Amino acid sequence: MELYEYARPDVMAGKKILYIHGFASSGQTGTVRTLRTLLPSCTVVAPDVPVEPSEALPMLKTLCQSESPDLIIGASMGGMYAEQLRGYDRILVNPAFALADTLLKNNGLGRQEFHNPRQDGATSFLVTKGLLEAFREVSSHCFEGVGEVNAAYPSEGEWSEEQGRVWGLFGKHDPLVDTYSSFAAHYPNAIRYDGEHYLNDKAVLYSLLPLIARVDFAQEGRVRKSIFISLEDTLADVRHLASGEPVRAAMPENSAVKAFRHLGERYDVWILASAPYNMPSRWQDAVLWADEHIGVPAWNKVLVSNRKDLVLGDYLIDKYPRRYGNGDFMGTFIQYGSDTFKTWEDILGFFDRLGGQ
C-alpha cells in the first residue's frame, strides 16, 4: 500500500494539527510521518513531550497559545494530556487516563528506552516511584469541569460545546489501555475502531483520517450532497444468508466497503436500513454490521426507515426500486444491479464523473 496514493489535500488544507505522542516516544513517531503524507496541505506540529508531567502540560499549553492549532490529536499518554487542553477540537486515541497504573503493570520501574529519536539526543530515561506519582497527580485532573453523560441514556439532556469538540478512538484489540467507559461517561463521541494500542498505517488511513475529515468538514460548515445507501442486498449480501442468520452475519457486496469509503471523500454518505417492525433485532443488526465491516466512516451514520420516500437526500442507492417507497424518493434513485449500475465500480465511476455534485 503506497500511502501517497491515498493523500487528501482537501482535508485540513491550510490548517494546523498538533500531534501529542505517547509515552517513551517522540515527535518523530511513524504516525506523524503518515499524517504528513496523507494531509499534504496541512501543517502537523509534533514536539517532543518532556518526560516529567510538571514540565509537559505547561509546555503543551504554551505551545497551543503560540501555534493556535485547529485540531489536537493525542495518542495514549498524549491523549491524557490532550483531554486537558480545553477549548480546542481534539481526537484522543487510546487515551491513557490512568497512566501510572498502566506503566506499573506493563513496564515497571527502572530505565526505559525511547522508541523514537529525540531532538535532544536522549535515548533513555528512568521511571521512578516519583514519576509514577507525578503521572497519577496530573491524570487526576482529567474531566475536571466536564459534565457527565448518562451512561444508561446517552442521548438524554444537552451536551456542552466542550463535550461536542472531543472525539475518542478506542482500539477493539488494545491489550494495554481500556478507558472507553471513563471517556464515554463524559463525552458522547466515543468510537471503537479495528486496531490495537499503537496506530499503524491501516488504522490511520481507515479510522483516524475519516474522523479528521469529519472534524474538518464541521469546522468549515461544509455542506455536501447526501447519498443514502440501502443495507440489504446493496451493501450487505443478505440473499445468501442461511435461514435464521442475522443480518450482521452477511458479507459485504463486492467492492461495497471500498465504495462507501471512497464516496465519503466527496459526499455525505449514510446507511439507510429497513427492518420489519416486529423484528426489532434487525435494527440493531444494521449498526453491528456497519461497525464490523465499515468502521469509523459509518459511525453514527446509520438510519432505519421503512419509508425511504420520507428521507430527504440527494441520492438513494438500492437494488429494489419498488420497496419501502424507493420509487417516490425525492432525489435521484440509482438501482444497484441494473444494466447501467450493475456493479459498485459502475456506481463509483458515475459519482467520480459528477465530482461531488
Short mmCIF file of the C-alpha atoms (twelve columns), coordinates in Angstrom:
data_MODEL
# 
_entry.id   MODEL 
# 
loop_
_atom_site.group_PDB 
_atom_site.id 
_atom_site.type_symbol 
_atom_site.label_atom_id 
_atom_site.label_alt_id 
_atom_site.label_comp_id 
_atom_site.label_asym_id 
_atom_site.label_seq_id 
_atom_site.Cartn_x 
_atom_site.Cartn_y 
_atom_site.Cartn_z 
_atom_site.pdbx_PDB_model_num 
ATOM 1   C CA . MET A 1   0.000   0.000   0.000   1 
ATOM 2   C CA . GLU A 2   1.550   3.294   -1.140  1 
ATOM 3   C CA . LEU A 3   0.223   5.915   1.274   1 
ATOM 4   C CA . TYR A 4   0.727   8.868   -1.049  1 
ATOM 5   C CA . GLU A 5   -1.936  7.387   -3.327  1 
ATOM 6   C CA . TYR A 6   -4.476  7.999   -0.546  1 
ATOM 7   C CA . ALA A 7   -3.415  11.586  0.175   1 
ATOM 8   C CA . ARG A 8   -6.248  14.031  0.898   1 
ATOM 9   C CA . PRO A 9   -5.001  17.535  0.025   1 
ATOM 10  C CA . ASP A 10  -8.558  18.835  0.518   1 
ATOM 11  C CA . VAL A 11  -8.646  17.841  4.201   1 
ATOM 12  C CA . MET A 12  -7.393  20.371  6.783   1 
ATOM 13  C CA . ALA A 13  -5.984  22.467  3.926   1 
ATOM 14  C CA . GLY A 14  -4.121  25.489  5.291   1 
ATOM 15  C CA . LYS A 15  -4.780  24.351  8.853   1 
ATOM 16  C CA . LYS A 16  -2.607  23.115  11.680  1 
ATOM 17  C CA . ILE A 17  -2.682  19.886  13.700  1 
ATOM 18  C CA . LEU A 18  -0.854  19.487  16.994  1 
ATOM 19  C CA . TYR A 19  0.087   15.824  17.485  1 
ATOM 20  C CA . ILE A 20  0.971   14.719  21.025  1 
ATOM 21  C CA . HIS A 21  2.804   11.397  21.118  1 
ATOM 22  C CA . GLY A 22  2.592   8.595   23.652  1 
ATOM 23  C CA . PHE A 23  4.842   7.514   26.482  1 
ATOM 24  C CA . ALA A 24  8.524   6.912   25.619  1 
ATOM 25  C CA . SER A 25  8.019   8.203   22.087  1 
ATOM 26  C CA . SER A 26  8.794   11.460  20.305  1 
ATOM 27  C CA . GLY A 27  7.593   13.816  17.599  1 
ATOM 28  C CA . GLN A 28  9.348   11.580  15.064  1 
ATOM 29  C CA . THR A 29  6.878   8.732   15.510  1 
ATOM 30  C CA . GLY A 30  5.712   6.978   12.361  1 
ATOM 31  C CA . THR A 31  2.162   8.247   12.877  1 
ATOM 32  C CA . VAL A 32  3.370   11.805  12.316  1 
ATOM 33  C CA . ARG A 33  5.065   10.826  9.064   1 
ATOM 34  C CA . THR A 34  1.890   9.076   7.943   1 
ATOM 35  C CA . LEU A 35  -0.270  12.102  8.740   1 
ATOM 36  C CA . ARG A 36  2.051   14.419  6.828   1 
ATOM 37  C CA . THR A 37  1.844   12.099  3.816   1 
ATOM 38  C CA . LEU A 38  -1.939  11.813  3.913   1 
ATOM 39  C CA . LEU A 39  -2.546  15.514  4.667   1 
ATOM 40  C CA . PRO A 40  -0.077  17.339  2.400   1 
ATOM 41  C CA . SER A 41  -1.898  20.689  2.669   1 
ATOM 42  C CA . CYS A 42  -1.847  20.647  6.477   1 
ATOM 43  C CA . THR A 43  0.919   21.566  8.917   1 
ATOM 44  C CA . VAL A 44  1.496   18.868  11.550  1 
ATOM 45  C CA . VAL A 45  3.303   20.174  14.638  1 
ATOM 46  C CA . ALA A 46  4.780   17.317  16.690  1 
ATOM 47  C CA . PRO A 47  7.003   18.308  19.625  1 
ATOM 48  C CA . ASP A 48  8.972   16.013  21.881  1 
ATOM 49  C CA . VAL A 49  6.977   15.964  25.122  1 
ATOM 50  C CA . PRO A 50  9.058   16.167  28.310  1 
ATOM 51  C CA . VAL A 51  9.037   13.041  30.450  1 
ATOM 52  C CA . GLU A 52  8.154   14.949  33.616  1 
ATOM 53  C CA . PRO A 53  4.412   15.801  33.709  1 
ATOM 54  C CA . SER A 54  5.146   19.020  35.609  1 
ATOM 55  C CA . GLU A 55  7.036   20.190  32.510  1 
ATOM 56  C CA . ALA A 56  4.936   18.524  29.833  1 
ATOM 57  C CA . LEU A 57  1.493   20.017  30.411  1 
ATOM 58  C CA . PRO A 58  2.672   23.652  30.823  1 
ATOM 59  C CA . MET A 59  4.791   23.269  27.688  1 
ATOM 60  C CA . LEU A 60  1.809   21.959  25.720  1 
ATOM 61  C CA . LYS A 61  -0.451  24.770  26.950  1 
ATOM 62  C CA . THR A 62  2.151   27.355  25.942  1 
ATOM 63  C CA . LEU A 63  2.540   25.668  22.548  1 
ATOM 64  C CA . CYS A 64  -1.222  25.818  21.989  1 
ATOM 65  C CA . GLN A 65  -1.185  29.542  22.672  1 
ATOM 66  C CA . SER A 66  1.636   30.162  20.214  1 
ATOM 67  C CA . GLU A 67  0.567   27.734  17.463  1 
ATOM 68  C CA . SER A 68  -3.254  28.013  17.752  1 
ATOM 69  C CA . PRO A 69  -3.856  24.506  16.347  1 
ATOM 70  C CA . ASP A 70  -7.111  23.801  14.536  1 
ATOM 71  C CA . LEU A 71  -7.077  20.238  15.842  1 
ATOM 72  C CA . ILE A 72  -5.186  18.398  18.563  1 
ATOM 73  C CA . ILE A 73  -4.566  14.655  18.264  1 
ATOM 74  C CA . GLY A 74  -3.206  12.850  21.307  1 
ATOM 75  C CA . ALA A 75  -2.237  9.183   21.454  1 
ATOM 76  C CA . SER A 76  -2.085  7.201   24.706  1 
ATOM 77  C CA . MET A 77  -0.234  9.493   27.145  1 
ATOM 78  C CA . GLY A 78  -0.751  12.269  24.623  1 
ATOM 79  C CA . GLY A 79  -4.488  11.618  24.775  1 
ATOM 80  C CA . MET A 80  -4.427  12.114  28.540  1 
ATOM 81  C CA . TYR A 81  -2.699  15.480  28.075  1 
ATOM 82  C CA . ALA A 82  -4.921  16.464  25.141  1 
ATOM 83  C CA . GLU A 83  -8.073  15.974  27.224  1 
ATOM 84  C CA . GLN A 84  -6.867  18.764  29.497  1 
ATOM 85  C CA . LEU A 85  -6.176  21.208  26.647  1 
ATOM 86  C CA . ARG A 86  -9.651  22.696  26.729  1 
ATOM 87  C CA . GLY A 87  -11.095 24.965  24.058  1 
ATOM 88  C CA . TYR A 88  -9.795  23.058  21.015  1 
ATOM 89  C CA . ASP A 89  -11.163 20.347  18.780  1 
ATOM 90  C CA . ARG A 90  -9.443  17.154  19.933  1 
ATOM 91  C CA . ILE A 91  -9.161  13.491  18.970  1 
ATOM 92  C CA . LEU A 92  -7.931  11.198  21.740  1 
ATOM 93  C CA . VAL A 93  -6.589  7.849   20.533  1 
ATOM 94  C CA . ASN A 94  -6.496  5.156   23.236  1 
ATOM 95  C CA . PRO A 95  -6.017  7.826   25.921  1 
ATOM 96  C CA . ALA A 96  -4.125  6.599   28.989  1 
ATOM 97  C CA . PHE A 97  -6.101  8.308   31.754  1 
ATOM 98  C CA . ALA A 98  -4.542  6.005   34.391  1 
ATOM 99  C CA . LEU A 99  -1.012  6.125   33.026  1 
ATOM 100 C CA . ALA A 100 0.746   5.455   36.333  1 
ATOM 101 C CA . ASP A 101 -1.125  2.183   36.821  1 
ATOM 102 C CA . THR A 102 -0.610  1.207   33.167  1 
ATOM 103 C CA . LEU A 103 3.135   1.788   33.428  1 
ATOM 104 C CA . LEU A 104 3.428   -0.123  36.669  1 
ATOM 105 C CA . LYS A 105 1.571   -3.073  35.168  1 
ATOM 106 C CA . ASN A 106 3.293   -3.209  31.777  1 
ATOM 107 C CA . ASN A 107 6.680   -1.513  32.119  1 
ATOM 108 C CA . GLY A 108 7.635   -1.402  35.762  1 
ATOM 109 C CA . LEU A 109 10.244  0.771   37.378  1 
ATOM 110 C CA . GLY A 110 13.724  1.374   36.056  1 
ATOM 111 C CA . ARG A 111 15.409  2.554   32.906  1 
ATOM 112 C CA . GLN A 112 13.303  2.761   29.738  1 
ATOM 113 C CA . GLU A 113 14.409  3.277   26.150  1 
ATOM 114 C CA . PHE A 114 12.763  5.859   23.911  1 
ATOM 115 C CA . HIS A 115 11.019  4.234   20.951  1 
ATOM 116 C CA . ASN A 116 11.941  7.061   18.563  1 
ATOM 117 C CA . PRO A 117 14.825  9.550   18.260  1 
ATOM 118 C CA . ARG A 118 14.529  12.689  20.395  1 
ATOM 119 C CA . GLN A 119 15.680  16.137  19.385  1 
ATOM 120 C CA . ASP A 120 17.854  16.422  22.485  1 
ATOM 121 C CA . GLY A 121 19.574  13.141  21.631  1 
ATOM 122 C CA . ALA A 122 18.338  11.349  24.758  1 
ATOM 123 C CA . THR A 123 17.949  7.617   24.292  1 
ATOM 124 C CA . SER A 124 16.650  6.526   27.709  1 
ATOM 125 C CA . PHE A 125 15.129  7.757   30.965  1 
ATOM 126 C CA . LEU A 126 14.256  6.469   34.437  1 
ATOM 127 C CA . VAL A 127 10.795  5.504   35.630  1 
ATOM 128 C CA . THR A 128 10.758  6.090   39.377  1 
ATOM 129 C CA . LYS A 129 8.069   5.989   42.024  1 
ATOM 130 C CA . GLY A 130 8.181   9.767   41.988  1 
ATOM 131 C CA . LEU A 131 7.485   9.863   38.267  1 
ATOM 132 C CA . LEU A 132 4.549   7.480   38.679  1 
ATOM 133 C CA . GLU A 133 3.103   9.695   41.411  1 
ATOM 134 C CA . ALA A 134 3.539   12.727  39.171  1 
ATOM 135 C CA . PHE A 135 1.598   10.978  36.407  1 
ATOM 136 C CA . ARG A 136 -1.058  9.945   38.912  1 
ATOM 137 C CA . GLU A 137 -1.442  13.545  40.040  1 
ATOM 138 C CA . VAL A 138 -1.709  15.061  36.562  1 
ATOM 139 C CA . SER A 139 -4.145  12.343  35.450  1 
ATOM 140 C CA . SER A 140 -6.397  13.158  38.398  1 
ATOM 141 C CA . HIS A 141 -7.310  16.438  36.685  1 
ATOM 142 C CA . CYS A 142 -8.803  14.759  33.618  1 
ATOM 143 C CA . PHE A 143 -12.510 15.531  33.143  1 
ATOM 144 C CA . GLU A 144 -12.439 18.408  35.653  1 
ATOM 145 C CA . GLY A 145 -15.414 20.669  34.970  1 
ATOM 146 C CA . VAL A 146 -16.741 18.379  32.236  1 
ATOM 147 C CA . GLY A 147 -20.323 17.249  32.734  1 
ATOM 148 C CA . GLU A 148 -21.282 13.610  32.784  1 
ATOM 149 C CA . VAL A 149 -23.144 11.702  30.092  1 
ATOM 150 C CA . ASN A 150 -25.961 9.469   31.279  1 
ATOM 151 C CA . ALA A 151 -24.485 6.005   30.705  1 
ATOM 152 C CA . ALA A 152 -27.906 4.359   30.528  1 
ATOM 153 C CA . TYR A 153 -29.416 7.029   28.238  1 
ATOM 154 C CA . PRO A 154 -26.535 8.849   26.492  1 
ATOM 155 C CA . SER A 155 -28.909 10.826  24.269  1 
ATOM 156 C CA . GLU A 156 -30.608 12.388  27.294  1 
ATOM 157 C CA . GLY A 157 -30.040 16.071  28.032  1 
ATOM 158 C CA . GLU A 158 -27.859 18.735  26.466  1 
ATOM 159 C CA . TRP A 159 -24.149 18.430  25.799  1 
ATOM 160 C CA . SER A 160 -21.854 21.375  26.369  1 
ATOM 161 C CA . GLU A 161 -19.912 22.847  23.469  1 
ATOM 162 C CA . GLU A 162 -16.729 21.464  25.015  1 
ATOM 163 C CA . GLN A 163 -18.124 17.921  25.138  1 
ATOM 164 C CA . GLY A 164 -19.018 18.103  21.453  1 
ATOM 165 C CA . ARG A 165 -15.467 19.093  20.487  1 
ATOM 166 C CA . VAL A 166 -13.784 15.947  21.780  1 
ATOM 167 C CA . TRP A 167 -13.678 12.586  20.000  1 
ATOM 168 C CA . GLY A 168 -12.330 9.344   21.388  1 
ATOM 169 C CA . LEU A 169 -10.926 6.468   19.299  1 
ATOM 170 C CA . PHE A 170 -10.511 3.160   21.117  1 
ATOM 171 C CA . GLY A 171 -8.844  0.105   19.597  1 
ATOM 172 C CA . LYS A 172 -11.001 -3.013  19.895  1 
ATOM 173 C CA . HIS A 173 -7.867  -5.120  20.408  1 
ATOM 174 C CA . ASP A 174 -5.877  -2.806  22.688  1 
ATOM 175 C CA . PRO A 175 -4.065  -5.006  25.269  1 
ATOM 176 C CA . LEU A 176 -2.619  -2.079  27.236  1 
ATOM 177 C CA . VAL A 177 -5.281  0.549   27.851  1 
ATOM 178 C CA . ASP A 178 -9.072  0.417   28.159  1 
ATOM 179 C CA . THR A 179 -10.511 3.799   29.091  1 
ATOM 180 C CA . TYR A 180 -13.568 3.704   26.837  1 
ATOM 181 C CA . SER A 181 -16.002 3.763   29.781  1 
ATOM 182 C CA . SER A 182 -14.228 6.663   31.502  1 
ATOM 183 C CA . PHE A 183 -14.284 8.707   28.315  1 
ATOM 184 C CA . ALA A 184 -17.878 7.804   27.413  1 
ATOM 185 C CA . ALA A 185 -19.012 8.893   30.875  1 
ATOM 186 C CA . HIS A 186 -18.074 12.471  29.952  1 
ATOM 187 C CA . TYR A 187 -18.008 12.727  26.158  1 
ATOM 188 C CA . PRO A 188 -20.641 11.425  23.712  1 
ATOM 189 C CA . ASN A 189 -18.316 10.823  20.739  1 
ATOM 190 C CA . ALA A 190 -16.745 7.545   21.880  1 
ATOM 191 C CA . ILE A 191 -15.823 5.321   18.933  1 
ATOM 192 C CA . ARG A 192 -14.289 1.861   18.801  1 
ATOM 193 C CA . TYR A 193 -12.106 1.045   15.793  1 
ATOM 194 C CA . ASP A 194 -10.493 -2.088  14.439  1 
ATOM 195 C CA . GLY A 195 -6.993  -1.745  15.845  1 
ATOM 196 C CA . GLU A 196 -4.634  -2.201  18.766  1 
ATOM 197 C CA . HIS A 197 -2.943  0.307   21.073  1 
ATOM 198 C CA . TYR A 198 -0.409  1.672   18.620  1 
ATOM 199 C CA . LEU A 199 -1.568  3.250   15.389  1 
ATOM 200 C CA . ASN A 200 -0.378  1.596   12.199  1 
ATOM 201 C CA . ASP A 201 -0.885  2.928   8.667   1 
ATOM 202 C CA . LYS A 202 -4.127  0.971   8.201   1 
ATOM 203 C CA . ALA A 203 -5.646  2.390   11.385  1 
ATOM 204 C CA . VAL A 204 -4.637  5.921   10.431  1 
ATOM 205 C CA . LEU A 205 -5.990  5.572   6.897   1 
ATOM 206 C CA . TYR A 206 -9.322  3.892   7.632   1 
ATOM 207 C CA . SER A 207 -10.123 5.149   11.142  1 
ATOM 208 C CA . LEU A 208 -8.230  8.301   12.116  1 
ATOM 209 C CA . LEU A 209 -8.236  10.025  8.716   1 
ATOM 210 C CA . PRO A 210 -12.041 9.801   8.207   1 
ATOM 211 C CA . LEU A 211 -12.521 11.289  11.671  1 
ATOM 212 C CA . ILE A 212 -10.100 14.129  10.920  1 
ATOM 213 C CA . ALA A 213 -12.079 14.810  7.737   1 
ATOM 214 C CA . ARG A 214 -15.340 14.842  9.689   1 
ATOM 215 C CA . VAL A 215 -13.919 17.413  12.117  1 
ATOM 216 C CA . ASP A 216 -12.617 19.496  9.208   1 
ATOM 217 C CA . PHE A 217 -15.997 19.474  7.431   1 
ATOM 218 C CA . ALA A 218 -17.732 20.530  10.653  1 
ATOM 219 C CA . GLN A 219 -15.277 23.397  11.182  1 
ATOM 220 C CA . GLU A 220 -15.874 24.642  7.661   1 
ATOM 221 C CA . GLY A 221 -19.638 24.197  7.839   1 
ATOM 222 C CA . ARG A 222 -19.204 22.439  4.512   1 
ATOM 223 C CA . VAL A 223 -22.493 21.265  3.015   1 
ATOM 224 C CA . ARG A 224 -22.103 18.230  0.788   1 
ATOM 225 C CA . LYS A 225 -24.555 16.321  -1.337  1 
ATOM 226 C CA . SER A 226 -26.005 13.376  0.569   1 
ATOM 227 C CA . ILE A 227 -26.050 9.735   -0.525  1 
ATOM 228 C CA . PHE A 228 -28.206 7.137   1.215   1 
ATOM 229 C CA . ILE A 229 -27.229 3.525   0.574   1 
ATOM 230 C CA . SER A 230 -29.568 0.693   1.451   1 
ATOM 231 C CA . LEU A 231 -28.080 -2.024  3.586   1 
ATOM 232 C CA . GLU A 232 -29.906 -5.136  2.412   1 
ATOM 233 C CA . ASP A 233 -28.645 -6.587  -0.891  1 
ATOM 234 C CA . THR A 234 -26.881 -3.321  -1.734  1 
ATOM 235 C CA . LEU A 235 -24.135 -3.023  0.872   1 
ATOM 236 C CA . ALA A 236 -24.734 -6.396  2.557   1 
ATOM 237 C CA . ASP A 237 -25.357 -9.645  0.707   1 
ATOM 238 C CA . VAL A 238 -28.432 -10.705 2.663   1 
ATOM 239 C CA . ARG A 239 -29.668 -13.036 -0.098  1 
ATOM 240 C CA . HIS A 240 -27.085 -15.698 0.737   1 
ATOM 241 C CA . LEU A 241 -27.658 -15.849 4.471   1 
ATOM 242 C CA . ALA A 242 -28.683 -19.194 5.851   1 
ATOM 243 C CA . SER A 243 -32.173 -19.401 7.310   1 
ATOM 244 C CA . GLY A 244 -32.299 -17.660 10.666  1 
ATOM 245 C CA . GLU A 245 -28.903 -15.980 10.381  1 
ATOM 246 C CA . PRO A 246 -28.869 -12.326 11.498  1 
ATOM 247 C CA . VAL A 247 -28.186 -9.528  9.024   1 
ATOM 248 C CA . ARG A 248 -24.944 -8.730  10.835  1 
ATOM 249 C CA . ALA A 249 -23.593 -12.086 9.571   1 
ATOM 250 C CA . ALA A 250 -23.981 -11.028 5.919   1 
ATOM 251 C CA . MET A 251 -20.851 -10.470 3.883   1 
ATOM 252 C CA . PRO A 252 -20.431 -7.152  2.050   1 
ATOM 253 C CA . GLU A 253 -21.379 -6.962  -1.598  1 
ATOM 254 C CA . ASN A 254 -18.304 -6.964  -3.834  1 
ATOM 255 C CA . SER A 255 -16.466 -3.578  -3.513  1 
ATOM 256 C CA . ALA A 256 -19.241 -2.154  -1.299  1 
ATOM 257 C CA . VAL A 257 -16.930 -1.215  1.598   1 
ATOM 258 C CA . LYS A 258 -14.426 0.387   -0.763  1 
ATOM 259 C CA . ALA A 259 -17.284 2.306   -2.397  1 
ATOM 260 C CA . PHE A 260 -18.653 3.605   0.909   1 
ATOM 261 C CA . ARG A 261 -15.243 4.888   1.965   1 
ATOM 262 C CA . HIS A 262 -14.477 6.399   -1.423  1 
ATOM 263 C CA . LEU A 263 -17.821 8.152   -1.759  1 
ATOM 264 C CA . GLY A 264 -17.367 9.595   1.723   1 
ATOM 265 C CA . GLU A 265 -14.440 11.673  0.484   1 
ATOM 266 C CA . ARG A 266 -16.791 13.903  -1.550  1 
ATOM 267 C CA . TYR A 267 -20.290 13.163  -0.292  1 
ATOM 268 C CA . ASP A 268 -22.182 12.882  2.969   1 
ATOM 269 C CA . VAL A 269 -22.818 9.115   2.914   1 
ATOM 270 C CA . TRP A 270 -25.336 7.279   5.100   1 
ATOM 271 C CA . ILE A 271 -26.515 3.711   5.518   1 
ATOM 272 C CA . LEU A 272 -30.292 3.518   5.158   1 
ATOM 273 C CA . ALA A 273 -31.530 0.205   6.508   1 
ATOM 274 C CA . SER A 274 -35.028 -1.212  6.694   1 
ATOM 275 C CA . ALA A 275 -36.484 -3.732  9.116   1 
ATOM 276 C CA . PRO A 276 -39.848 -5.316  9.797   1 
ATOM 277 C CA . TYR A 277 -41.489 -3.559  12.722  1 
ATOM 278 C CA . ASN A 278 -41.969 -6.850  14.569  1 
ATOM 279 C CA . MET A 279 -38.264 -7.749  14.255  1 
ATOM 280 C CA . PRO A 280 -36.514 -5.018  16.301  1 
ATOM 281 C CA . SER A 281 -33.279 -7.012  16.443  1 
ATOM 282 C CA . ARG A 282 -32.819 -6.187  12.762  1 
ATOM 283 C CA . TRP A 283 -32.473 -2.522  13.729  1 
ATOM 284 C CA . GLN A 284 -29.505 -3.347  15.937  1 
ATOM 285 C CA . ASP A 285 -28.086 -5.631  13.256  1 
ATOM 286 C CA . ALA A 286 -27.678 -2.658  10.912  1 
ATOM 287 C CA . VAL A 287 -25.401 -0.863  13.383  1 
ATOM 288 C CA . LEU A 288 -23.450 -4.022  14.203  1 
ATOM 289 C CA . TRP A 289 -22.907 -4.758  10.509  1 
ATOM 290 C CA . ALA A 290 -21.714 -1.212  9.821   1 
ATOM 291 C CA . ASP A 291 -19.333 -1.296  12.780  1 
ATOM 292 C CA . GLU A 292 -17.890 -4.650  11.760  1 
ATOM 293 C CA . HIS A 293 -17.393 -4.047  8.048   1 
ATOM 294 C CA . ILE A 294 -17.039 -0.273  7.556   1 
ATOM 295 C CA . GLY A 295 -15.958 1.080   10.913  1 
ATOM 296 C CA . VAL A 296 -15.349 4.732   11.705  1 
ATOM 297 C CA . PRO A 297 -16.660 6.184   8.387   1 
ATOM 298 C CA . ALA A 298 -20.094 4.747   9.248   1 
ATOM 299 C CA . TRP A 299 -20.088 5.710   12.934  1 
ATOM 300 C CA . ASN A 300 -23.364 7.416   13.867  1 
ATOM 301 C CA . LYS A 301 -24.385 7.384   10.188  1 
ATOM 302 C CA . VAL A 302 -26.927 4.551   10.192  1 
ATOM 303 C CA . LEU A 303 -30.624 5.287   9.734   1 
ATOM 304 C CA . VAL A 304 -33.502 2.805   9.852   1 
ATOM 305 C CA . SER A 305 -36.688 3.597   7.962   1 
ATOM 306 C CA . ASN A 306 -39.409 1.595   6.263   1 
ATOM 307 C CA . ARG A 307 -40.492 4.675   4.302   1 
ATOM 308 C CA . LYS A 308 -37.441 5.758   2.336   1 
ATOM 309 C CA . ASP A 309 -39.503 8.253   0.350   1 
ATOM 310 C CA . LEU A 310 -39.766 10.307  3.561   1 
ATOM 311 C CA . VAL A 311 -35.981 10.628  3.874   1 
ATOM 312 C CA . LEU A 312 -34.662 13.896  2.448   1 
ATOM 313 C CA . GLY A 313 -31.483 13.415  0.429   1 
ATOM 314 C CA . ASP A 314 -29.850 13.865  -2.952  1 
ATOM 315 C CA . TYR A 315 -29.216 10.240  -3.935  1 
ATOM 316 C CA . LEU A 316 -30.573 6.844   -2.911  1 
ATOM 317 C CA . ILE A 317 -28.788 3.653   -3.975  1 
ATOM 318 C CA . ASP A 318 -30.874 0.476   -3.649  1 
ATOM 319 C CA . LYS A 319 -31.276 -2.787  -5.503  1 
ATOM 320 C CA . TYR A 320 -35.084 -2.660  -5.455  1 
ATOM 321 C CA . PRO A 321 -36.953 0.328   -6.966  1 
ATOM 322 C CA . ARG A 322 -40.405 -0.534  -5.630  1 
ATOM 323 C CA . ARG A 323 -39.965 -1.447  -1.977  1 
ATOM 324 C CA . TYR A 324 -40.215 0.853   1.061   1 
ATOM 325 C CA . GLY A 325 -41.218 3.824   -1.091  1 
ATOM 326 C CA . ASN A 326 -37.990 3.867   -3.119  1 
ATOM 327 C CA . GLY A 327 -39.860 4.806   -6.289  1 
ATOM 328 C CA . ASP A 328 -41.097 8.025   -4.684  1 
ATOM 329 C CA . PHE A 329 -37.721 9.139   -3.323  1 
ATOM 330 C CA . MET A 330 -37.466 12.902  -3.908  1 
ATOM 331 C CA . GLY A 331 -33.827 12.807  -5.037  1 
ATOM 332 C CA . THR A 332 -32.083 10.685  -7.669  1 
ATOM 333 C CA . PHE A 333 -32.674 6.955   -7.394  1 
ATOM 334 C CA . ILE A 334 -29.833 4.678   -8.519  1 
ATOM 335 C CA . GLN A 335 -30.657 0.994   -8.926  1 
ATOM 336 C CA . TYR A 336 -27.734 -1.163  -7.897  1 
ATOM 337 C CA . GLY A 337 -27.533 -4.227  -10.147 1 
ATOM 338 C CA . SER A 338 -29.355 -2.624  -13.090 1 
ATOM 339 C CA . ASP A 339 -27.890 -2.610  -16.597 1 
ATOM 340 C CA . THR A 340 -26.493 0.890   -16.032 1 
ATOM 341 C CA . PHE A 341 -25.223 0.311   -12.498 1 
ATOM 342 C CA . LYS A 342 -24.523 -3.409  -12.482 1 
ATOM 343 C CA . THR A 343 -21.577 -3.197  -10.062 1 
ATOM 344 C CA . TRP A 344 -20.228 -0.863  -7.436  1 
ATOM 345 C CA . GLU A 345 -17.430 0.033   -9.828  1 
ATOM 346 C CA . ASP A 346 -20.071 1.381   -12.243 1 
ATOM 347 C CA . ILE A 347 -21.570 3.479   -9.455  1 
ATOM 348 C CA . LEU A 348 -18.168 4.830   -8.405  1 
ATOM 349 C CA . GLY A 349 -17.425 5.806   -11.998 1 
ATOM 350 C CA . PHE A 350 -20.719 7.705   -12.162 1 
ATOM 351 C CA . PHE A 351 -20.047 9.681   -8.991  1 
ATOM 352 C CA . ASP A 352 -16.415 10.306  -9.915  1 
ATOM 353 C CA . ARG A 353 -17.674 11.990  -13.076 1 
ATOM 354 C CA . LEU A 354 -20.074 14.090  -11.016 1 
ATOM 355 C CA . GLY A 355 -17.189 15.246  -8.806  1 
ATOM 356 C CA . GLY A 356 -19.285 15.905  -5.725  1 
ATOM 357 C CA . GLN A 357 -22.336 17.330  -7.484  1 
# 
